[in-house]
Amino acid sequence: MNQDNIRPGEVDFVVNGVKLHAEVSGSGAPLLLMHGWGCDHTTVRSIAATAALTNRVYNIDFPGFGASPEPDEVWGVEEYTALVEAFARQEGLELPVLVGHSFGGRVAILMASRTPVSKVVLVDAAGIKPRRSLAYYYKVYSFKAAKRLAYLLLGKERAAKHIEAMRARRGSSDYSQASPKMRAIMSKVVNQDLTDRLSLIKAPTLLIWGENDTATPVADARKMAKLIPDAGLVSFTGGGHYSFLDNPAQFRAVLSSFLNSSN
């Protein structure tokens, strides 16, 4: 399909039988914009507005977020990436620019490591398995012990309700607010380490980070920049995990410069 035939605005695509919602804007070379976990295309609209000055932007809702229904099965990064790749092929989006925030960065990393793309922008991106503290392991193992005890003392049905309540109390807000299927997906994708894919990214790559990001620390960005052959890192003092919202003017300037560059 010729991308110029798609009118700007909210569009529902069907890719391999899966509904994929996107907001289309701008004109020029194709750019795929991918949001973070627990968000949707509206969260990154400010990025889309900047990118639309130079590119045809497809600001997608991943399945399970926004207006895209949940997947039928428990997906991992592979399934999300395969869908975006199929979408690009279906719509004739050759050598797209990939822009991924947080979880969207995971998809951008995997896709760029095996699919021809023109540029990559990783914004406070996930992809490197986080180092776990003793407190984390204590929480995990104590939960496993409590789970086993619950089944012994309460029986299957009562134990299942008790365990779900424990998960909701102990888990992150993203986890507690998600459906059971999306919780399973979150658990799967969080533990997928994409470090070995970074050196396979051949496209020019820009990393934009908040120095105070606690979800995906700037140390991860430095590691990514070191492993990706053609990468540069820009970090914002005082910025957090949503660096594009914390430092909007600086973010716009940096992104625009990169998208307008010839390399």
Disulfide bonds with the S-S distance in Angstrom:
none
